[in-house]
């Protein structure tokens, strides 16, 4: 899990969650988060293999995201989520 002040577009989150299905980042069991959006709102997302949900919701204090799985390539995940 990470906290981040990074601001995303909805397209960024869609691209990231779609990439998790590739298997290139390890065996992802679940990912979820609340992150700031470029339009001032907050994006809430949930991911399980083959299914993603992206919606708008109440503000968080700072962006938070979590990826749960096995054999995770943390360095590649940080790049995918634009944190590195």
N, C-alpha and C positions, 0 to 999 in steps of 0.2 A: 504494500500500500504506500501511497505517496500523497502529500499535500502539495498543492501548486497554485500560484497566482496566475498561471497560464490561461489565456483567453482563447476559446475555440469557436469555430463555426459549426453548425449542425453537420455540414458536409465533412468536416474534419472527423467528427465522432463517427459518422456513418462509415467513412473510409477505414478508420482504425478498427471498428468492430468487425467489419467485413474481412479485414486482413487477419484477424484472430482465427478465422476458420481455416487458414492456409496450413496450419501445423508448423509454420516456420518459427514460432515463438515458444514452442513447448506444447504440452498437453493442457490446454486451457479448459478448466472446468466451469469457471464463472468469472465475470468481470462486472464491476458496477462503479458508479461514481456520480458526483455532482460537480459540474465545472461551470465557470463563467463563460458566457457567450458574448460574441463581438457586439451584439445589439443591446447589451445591458441586462438581458435576462439570464436565467440559469438553465443549463441542460442537465437533465437526469437521465442516466442510461443504465441498462441491465443487459447482460449478454450471457447466454449459455450456448454451447455448440449448436450451430444451425439456426439460432433464434436470437434476435436483438430487439430491444425496445428503447426508443429514444423519445423523450417527451420534455416539456418545459415544466418547471416547478418552482417552489419557493427558494429564495436565496440561501446560500450557505455563507459562512464566514470567510472561508477560503475553499478553493477547489480541492476535492478529494477523489482519489480513484484507487481501486483495488483490483488486482488480478490474482486469481487462485488457480493453482494447477500443479503439475509435476514436471520436472525438468525444464523449468522456465528459463529462457534466455533473457535475463534481466536487462542487460545492456541493450539488446535489440528492442525490448519492450519500452525502455526509456526513450529511445529514438522514435519508435512508432508513435508514442504519446507526446512527441515533441518536447520532451523534458531534457534531452541531452543535446 
